[in-house]
């Protein structure tokens, strides 16, 4: 006589029942890991692209916005997968950094004429005094319409 749960059919179904929760947890961890990698890659890509000259800053803004979205998804998935507190904390800090990156790059893109004027000035500046003049022009928002009125 066979015992219930043994044999080819019975042992497989018992194995499947034991592995199903492990597989689901493994899938949640793998999904969280994928979103964490997407978050990191888009964040660092956005940081790199935001330091480029103006037409490429738009790419930095797009990557920073994607990093924000991917970071939120990664944070939710990391909490759902019950990853360590360190992962959750570092993802939260990365989200804060992505928010600052998005804001800074967004302002540079929104103030396109001012940023263009500053970048042109810095590309021509050969001395420290010329660089200081470029910084002062940036602080006065030269190129923003009324910035050139006082000159």
N, C-alpha and C positions, 0 to 999 in steps of 0.2 A: 504494500500500500504506500502511496505517496503522501507526504505531508503537504499540507496546504502552503503555498508560497514557495515551494521548491520546484526544481525542474527548469526547463528552458523558458517557459512562459512566466512562471511565477517569480523567478529570481530577477528577470529583466524588469518586470513591473515594480518590484520592490526597489531595485536600483534606480529606476526612473523616478520613483517617488522620493527617494533620498536625495538624488541629484537635482531635482527641479528647483528647490529653494536656493541651492548653491549656484546653479546656473543663472537664476534670476538676479542674485546678488552680484555675481560676476559680471553680468551684462550691465547692471547699474554702475558698477565701478568702472567698467570699460567705457561706458558712455560719458561718465563724469570725466574720466581721463582724456577722452577725445576733446571735449569742450574746454577743458583746462589748457590743453595744448593749443587749440584754436585761439583761445583768449591770449595766451602768452605770445604767440606768433603775431597776431594782429596788433597787440599792444606795442611790441618792440618794432614792428614794421611801421606803425603809425608814428612812434617816437623818432625813428630814423627819417621817415619821409617829411615830418614836420620841420626838420632842420634844413631841408633843401630850399632852393629858390622858389619863387612864388607859384608858378603853375603847378609844381609838384606838391605844394602844401595842401592842395585840395585832396590829393591822394592820401596824405597824412590824416586829414580830417575824416575821410571816408573810413580809413582803417581804424581810427580812434573810435568812431561811432560803432563800427562792427565790434571792436574790442569791448565796448560797454555792453552791447547786447550779448555777446558771447560770455562775458564775465558774469552777467546776471544768470544766464542759463547754467553756466558751470557752477556757480554758487548754489543754486537750487538743487542741481544734480549731486553735488558733493554732500550737501546736507541729507538728501534723500538716500544716498549710498552709504551714509554713516561713515564718511571718511574722517580722518583725525582732525582734531581741533586746529592743529597747525595749518592744515590745508585750507580749512574754512577761513581761518584768520588771515592767512596770506592772500587768499582770493579776495577777501573783503578789502584788504589794504591795496591790492592791485586794482580793484574797482575804483577806489578813491583816487589813485594815481591816474587811471584812465579818464576819470571825470575831469581832473585838472588838465590833462593832455588835450582832451576834447575842447575844453573851454579856451585854453590858450591858442590852440590851432584855429579854432573857430573865430576868435577875435582877429587873428592875423588874416584870415580869409575875408572876413566881413569888412575889415579896414584895408581892402586891397590897394587903394591908391597910396595910403600912408606906408604900408609895407613895401610896395614897389619903390617908392621914393627912398626909403631907408636902405633897401637892398642895393639900389643903384648907387647911392651915396657911399655905402660901405665898399662896394666893388671898386670905386675910384679913389678911396681914401688911402693915402700912402703914409701919412704921419699920424702920430697919436693925437695931435690937435685936430686933424681932419676927422678922425674917428669920434672925437668928443663933439665936434660940430654935428656929425651925423646923429649922435645920441640926443643932442639938444633938439635937433629937427624932429626926431621921433617923439620926444616928450611934448613938443609944440604941435604935434599932429600935422606936420607939413604935408601937403598933398591932399588934405581932406576938404578942400574948398576954402574955408575961411583961414586956414593955416598960412596961406600965401598972401593974405590981404595986408598984414602988418609989415611986410618986407618992402 
